[in-house]
Amino acid sequence: MTEALPCRRLFFKGVKRLPQNKFKKTAALLAAAAMLSGCAFGGSIDTLLSPPKLSEEQNVVFDALVKSVGNDVKLRYPRSGDYRSAFVFADIDGEPDSEAIVFYEKAGETEGEGNVRINIIDRRGGKWTSVYDHAGAGTGIDRVLFSELGGSGKTSVIIGYSMLSGEKSVQIYSYESGRLISEYSDSYSTMFISDPERDGTNKLMLIRPGGQLKKASVCEVSADPETGAAAEVGSVALNEASTDFVNIASGYVGKDTPAIFIDGLSGGQLTTEIIYSVNGQLRNPLYMGEAGLIEKTRRPTGYPCTDIDLDGVIEIPTLSLFPGHTETDTAGKLYSTDWNILDNYSIVKKYSSFYNIGEGYCFILPSRWDGVVTAKRDSGTGEIVFCKFRIDLENSTTELLRIAVASEEETPALLEDGYMILKSNNKMNYLVKCPDIYDEPLILTGTEISNSFYLMA
């Protein structure tokens, strides 16, 4: 079975995959901790272990902040999303120039003693000037979004706050008459902007955690087109067995139904739920008060749903053993990754593949290979070898295709041995080799191989 490592994911606006870096030095760990917990300033930026370098404009804005609230401030940094700076520039009042939104807290307080604060700094007479200061609704900033919700014509400022307890809450603000006005608040696990009906109007989608008195759910928040007031306009329950939601993909069910695909952790494995709108009402067809269909999507972590063939329709991966391999094999067993879709309220296999997460590629298997071709790993080279299946693995010796992944230095020797370069990525080459068997219908053409091979970014 291939290792469950990070792989390609597709996300909505406002939801972005983050690299899982492994810091090897203590200094790097301390710098990362400083970035996550908020960077301390005493009217300057030279007190940090590894201070972020402020741009000239940020320095001017910082001076305006200090002039307004005093020297002893700590800048606070959003922990996720597209906006990671303590200085966020956005047009929130509909005027030509952007405003600066600065996140900070008083330096004399340890984290958790006081809420993070928000200072709005605007250009007045050509100079940056603090015009408004606001107490936030948490001890840290999780995520910042901006959107014109529901076709209201005004920009909503959407701020997700983190608490010391680990919980998160969102506040939707309008910026009116120089003040942030809170219009909506709720708890959430994940939030993102989406146009679920594909009608040109954005909504804030919240995945809300479950608790003793309520089930986990997805809700959509929109703004009244006339008044601009934000409110929940729909919700649907999620599988109560899910303990966390780790991946969100945007795509279609079939050709015409836009949907959100949510991968949740359940029993240490991934399961998928599909959310779409029918006549303005959210639906979750895999969860109708019971998790029967959801169980058909169960697979190990590291296999997120994705649009594997780039046709707009999201596929859900599941695993099955290649012919000849058994669950009791202590080593060397290989799994086929099946890519499934929702079709008429059933989970239906669309493709089978060999999905090598560790080496970053997916090879879609032709339908004529189903049940009659197996895969083995060459013990000497580590290459994946597809063979005609006969009785068991030991008797499956007729090779149909080899896939090798090699560095630039290793590639010339393989080319001399009859391999061909199929794709290249990050100084690694993906090569294939086919035997010269002209009367074997299971042998693939060059076009079939090329069209079936995908690199996973």
N, C-alpha and C positions, 0 to 999 in steps of 0.2 A: 504493500500500500504506500502510496506516495506520502511524503511528510506534509502535515497540515501547516503550511507556512502562509504568510500574507500573500494575497493575490489580487488581481484586478477587481475593482469595485466601481459601480456607477452610482452617482449620488445626485440628489436634488440640489438646487441652489441653497447655500447655507449649510450643507452637510458635506464635509470634505474629509477624505481619508488622511490620516496622519501617519508619517513614518514611525516605526517602532524602533528607534535608535537604541543601541546598547552602548552606554558610556563606559569607557575603560579606565578613565582617570578620575581621581577624586575632584580635581578642579572642575572638570566638565560636569560632574554631578552637582557640585555646589552652584555652578552657574545656572544649570537647569532648574535647581530648586529656587534660586533667586528669581528667575523668570516666572515661575509658577506662583510664587507666593506674593509677588509684588516687590518692586525694586525701591530701595530706600534712597531718599534725597534729602539733603539738608540745605536746600537752596542751591545745590550744585549737583553734578553727576559723577563726581570722582570718588564717591564713597563705596562703590560696588566692587566686588571681586572682578567681574567682567561687565562693566557698564555698557548699556546699549548706546550707540553713537546717535545722537539726535541730529536731525537735519537743521539747517539754518532756520527754516520756518518753525519747526518744533521748538527750537530754543527761544524764539520770540514768543510763541504761545506759552511756553513754560514760564517765561518772565512775567507775562500777563497774569498767569495763575498765581504766582508767588506774590505779585503786587496786590492781588485781591484777597488771598486767604492766608498769607504769611509764608515764612521760609520752611517750616517743619512739615513737609508733606512727603508722602510715599506715593509714587505712581503705581497704579494697579493695571495689570495686563489681562485682557480676555484670554481664557484658557483654551478655547476652541473656536472654529469658524474662520471666516475669511479675514476678519479684523483682529489682529493680534497686538496692536500697538495701544499704549495708553492714550495716544492722540488719534482720534478718529475724525476725519474731515468728511463732511457730507452736507448737502443742501437740504436742510430740514424746514426752511421757512418759505420756500418757493422764490426766493430772491436770487439774483445772478451769482452771488458769491456763496461759497460753502462756509459753514460754521465749523468750529473745532469743538469736539466733545472730548473732555479730558476726564479720565478716571483716576481717583486718588483717595488717600485717607491720611489722617493726621499721623505724623511720624512717631509721636509719643505713645501711640496705642499699639499693642500687640495684636496680631490678626485675631479677629473675633470679638474684640472689645467694642468695636464700633462698626457701623455699616460703611461700605465703600461709598464715596461721594462722586457726584457728577457735576462738572463745571462746564457751562456753555460759554465759549469765547468767540466773539464776533468782531468783524471789522467795523470800526466806527471812525470816520474821518481818516480812513487809510491806515489805521492802527488796530492791532489786535487788543481787544478789551473784554474782560470778564463781564458778562451781562446777567448771569443767573447761576445759582448754586443749589444743588438738590441732593438730599439724602437718599441713597439707594435702598433697595429692599433686601440686601444680603451682605455677607461679609466679603464676597468676591464677585468677579464678572466671569460668567461662563461663556457667553456668546452674544454678539451684537448683529442685528439684522436691520435692514431698511427696506420698506416696500410700500407701494401704493395698494393697499388692500381693497378688494371688492370694487375696483374702479371708482374709488371715492375722490380721486384727483388730488389727494394730499399724502405726503410721506409720513408713514408711521415709524417711530423710533422704537424698536423692539429689543429689549435687553433681558437676557437670561442671567439670573443671579444664582450664585452658589452659596450654600450654608455650611457651617462647620459640621453639621450632621451628615453632610453628603447629599442632602436634598437640593433640588433646584426649583426656582420659581421664575416665571416670566412676567414682565410688565410691558404692556403696550402703551406708549406715550404718543400724544400729539404735541406739537410745539406751537403754542398759540400765545400771542401777545408777550413774547419773550419768556414764556414759562413752559416747563414740561408738565402736561396734564395726563395723569394716569387714567386710562380708559378701560383696561382689562388686566386681570391677573389670574394666574393659575399655576399649579405645580406641573412639572414635566420631567421626562427622562431625556427626550430628544425633541428638537424643534427644527423646522425648516420651512422655507417658502415654496409653494407649489401652485400650479394652476390645474387642479384635479380634473376639471371638466374640459380643459383645453379650449376655453372660451375667451381667453385674453384677460381674465380677472384673477389676480393672485389671492391666495389665502395663506394664513399661517396654520401649518399643520403641527399639532402637538401629540406626541406619544406620551400618555400619562401613566404613571406607575400605579399598580394596584395596591391595596391596603386592606385593613380589616373590614372596612365599611364599603369599599368600592372595588370594582374590577378594573384591571388595566384597560385602556381604551385609546383610540385615536379620535381626536376631535379637530374640526376645522373652524378657524376664527376668521371672520371677515368684517368689513366695515360697511356701514350703510352708505349707499351711493349719494344720498342727499345730505345726511347729517354728519357722516364720517365717523359715527360712534362704532367702536369695535365690540363684537359680541360673538359668542359661539353659535354657529349655524348648523352644526351637525356633528354626530359622534357615532362610533360603533365599538363594541367590545372586542378585546383581544384575548387570546388564549391565556387563561389564568395560570397555566403551568410555566409560562415564560418568566424567567427571572431577570433578564436584561435584553435589550434590543441593540444589536451590534452592527447592522448594515441595512441601508435603505437604498433601493433601486427604483428608478423612474422609467416606465416604459408602457407597453400595451399588453392587454390580454386579447388575443386575436388581432385582427387588423384595425379595429375601430374603437376599442374600449381602453382609454387611458387608465393606468392603475399605479398604485404604490405597492412595492413588494418589500415586506419587512421580515428580516431574519432575526429570530429571537433565540436566546439560549434557554434550553429546556433539558434538564437532566444531563447537563454537560455536553449536549449536542445542539446542532442548529435545526430549527424548523422554520418554515416560511408561512406567512399570512399575506393575503392579497386584498388590498383595499381599493375599491372603486366606487363611483357615484352612479346611482340609477335614479333618474328624475329628481336630482338634487339631494338624494339620501345616500349616505355612505353604506356600503355593504362589505362584508367579510365572508365570502362564500366558503372558505375552508374552515370556518369556525361558526357553526350554527348551534352554539350552546354545548357542543361536544367537540372533541379534537380528532375525530376519526380521519378526516381528510388531511389534517395537519400532520398526523403521524406518517403519512405516505411521503412527506417531504423530509423526514428525519435523516441526518447524515452527520459526519464528524465536523468539528469546527475547522475553519480554513476553506470551506467550500461555499462561498456566498452565491446567492442567485445573481445572474448577470445576463446581459444580452450577448450570448456567446458568438452568434453568427452575424451580429450587427444589423439585424433586420427590424429593430424596434421592439420586438416581442421579447420579454424577459423570460429566461429559462431557469428552472430550479434543478440543481444537481442532486443526484442520489447515486449511491455506489452499489455495484454488484461485482462478484468475483468473475474474472475471466475463466473460460472453460478449462478444467483441469486443476484449478487452484481450489483449496478448501480452507475453511476458517481455522482448522487445526494445524495448518502448516506453520511451523515455528519461524520460518524466514522465507523471503522470496515471493510471497504471494502478492499478486497484482490485481488491482481492481479496475474495472471499467467504470467510467463516470457517465451516467445517463443524464441527459438534459431533457427536462420535462416541462410541459406547459399545461395550463388549465384549459380544458376543452369540454364544454357542456357539463360543467360541474364534476369533472373527473380529471385526475392527474394522468396525463398521457405522455409516453416517451416520444420525443421528437428526434433525438440523436443518441448514439452511444459514442464514447470517445475514450482516448487515453489522455488523462489530464495530469501532466507532470508539474505539480505546483513548485517543487523544489528547483526545477530547471526552467520554469517560466514558459511552458507551451502547452497547447491543447491540440490534439490530432483527432479530428472527427472521423469515425470509422464508417466506411460505406455500408449500406444496409445489407449488401450481399455477403458481408463478413459475419453477420449476426449468428452466433451459435456455432460457427464452423471455423473461426479463427481465434487463436489465443495469443497471449503476449508473455514473453519471458525476458528476464534481464540477463544479458551476457555476463557471466561471473568474472570474466577476464577484463572486459572493457567497460562494463557498466552500461552498455548501450541497450536500448529497448528493441527487442526482436519480435516481430509478428510472424507467426507460423500457422500453417494449416493444422487444425486440431485433429488428432487421431488417437482415440482410446484414452491416452493420458499425456502428460507433459513430456515424458521420456520418449514417447513414440511420435511426438509432434516435431518433426525435424525439417519439414519443407518450408524454408524461409520465403516470406513474401515481401518483407520490408524491414529495414533497419533505420533507427533514428539515433544520431550521435550529436552531442553538444561539445564543441571544442573551441579552445582559444585560437588566436591568430597563429601562434607558434605551432600548435598541434594540427592545424588544418591542412598544410601541404601534404603531409603523409597520407591523410585520409583521401585527399583528391587523387593521389597516385594510385590508391587502392580501389578507385571506382566510385567513391562517394561524390555527391553533388551538393553544393550549398543551396539551401532552400530559403533561409532567412538569416539576417544578422542583426545583433542588438547588443549594445554595450561591450563591444570588442569580443563578443562570443558569436560563433557561427553554428547554425543548426543545419545539419547535413542528413541526407538520406541515401540509402543504397538499395537498389532493387536487383534481384537475380535475373539472369538472362533465361527466363522460362516463357516461351512465346505461346504455348498452348494451354496455359493455366489461366482460367477465367477469373481467379481471385487476385491476380497481379493487377496493380493499379497503373493507370496512365500518369504521365507527368502532370497533366492538367488536374486530374483528380487529387493528386498529392498536394499540389500547390493550393488548390481551392479549399483543402480540408485542414490546413495547418495554420494555427493562430498563435501569435505571441501574446502573452499576457503581461500587460504593462504593470 
